[in-house]
Amino acid sequence: MRYVSTRSAGFGLLPPQPFSTILLEGLAPDGGLAVPESYARFTPAELAALRPLDYRQLAFAVLSRYADDIPAADLLAIIARTYTAATFGSEEIAPLLCLEPNLFLLRVSNGPTLAFKDIALQLLANLFEYVLTKQHASLNVLGATSGDTGSSAELAIRGKRGLAVFMLSPKGKMSPFQTAQMYSLTDANIFNIAIDGVFDDCQDIVKSIAADAAFKRRFHLGAVNSINWARIAAQVVYYFKGYFAATSKPGERVAFAVPSGNFGNIFAAWVAREMGVPIDRLILATNENDVLDEFFRTLAYRPRTAGETHATSSPSMDISKASNFERYAFDIVDRDPAVVRTLWSDVAHRCGFDLAGTPYAERVRGSGIVSGRSTKSAPFRK
């Protein structure tokens, strides 16, 4: 398995890269996002064979398709060390709760910081440590958070050899609980940086720095945000798990409803479907920061300015520039990096783009993603 950028045929003049390289790179040198050259697909028979596996076995079956430059025994050991009942509260890791017939809750927030991102970031930290040890290298992880990524990443990385994390967060705009989780850590490799602004300002700073290839090399910078493909790959696993837990026989189909701010979690569900999981619909839910809902209703993508971004009681979704949306757009435009470059140039210079009336409009409508927004969030108060 090799990886290319959403904005070029390979990383600029570089050939497609292996997993261990894009794990440490984060953002591609051309400013795009790393994606596999093609999604690993399971046939119906292969999918049926996965049904009886426990979470660790299932994680290996999925992740070994994307991290095939890590020896199988080593990847198995990393997965076994990551997904334990001691860390996630049960052997199931992501248990499924039946609320009523045909309505289930996939419980992915049982990790150490009570955020779904623990499932990916606990693994990511162990993968970082493994690769860096092999390479006798170090990495400074640069991230942006509106709450959950920061505390989850910092708790996963604290004390890890060869790793330090520098986390940008919007001053006064996170929940008190997540602020306390982050700012109470005193480990020598944890650095919290408060930014006057909103999450999108933090994310813009991270992307601007990450796009400077020389600066990245000089300071050994990497990423833990969902711009890192390994984050997405780890989250794909629990959609396989949720599907098997909610169904009893091959061929049954499901829908997943996913609250989404940066489009990473629901994109992982999209990848699971591309890999063969029988998913009918993906239901994208936003709060008042509804740039994604607006796109799937109108086909116009218009990131908001800082002044237009609402501060709500769900600050982890107070995001108006969805990084992983670029990966979805890459798939929608037939994985044509020239089209993606044009679209994101329009985002930068024309404040967005509109796919209505283009050949891609029907592909969006036929992609199985529907959306809605809640306007019931309480105004944020410190």
Secondary structure, DSSP 4 states (H G I P E B T S, - for coil): --EEETTBSSSTTSPPB-HHHHHHH-B-TTS-BEEESS-----HHHHHHHTT--HHHHHHHHHTTT-TTS-HHHHHHHHHHHS-HHHHSSTTSS-EEEEETTEEEE----STTSSTTHHHHHHHHHHHHHHHHHHT--EEEEEE-SSHHHHHHHHHHTT-TTEEEEEEEETT-S-HHHHHHHHT---TTEEEEEESS-HHHHHHHHHHHHT-HHHHHHHTEEE-STTSHHHHHHHHHHHHHHHHHH-SSTT--EEEEEE-SSSHHHHHHHHHHHTT--EEEEEEEE-S--HHHHHHHHSEE-PPPGGGPPPBS-GGG--SS-TTHHHHHHHHTTT-HHHHHHHHHHHHHHS-EE-TTSTTHHHHHTTTEEEEE---PPBP--
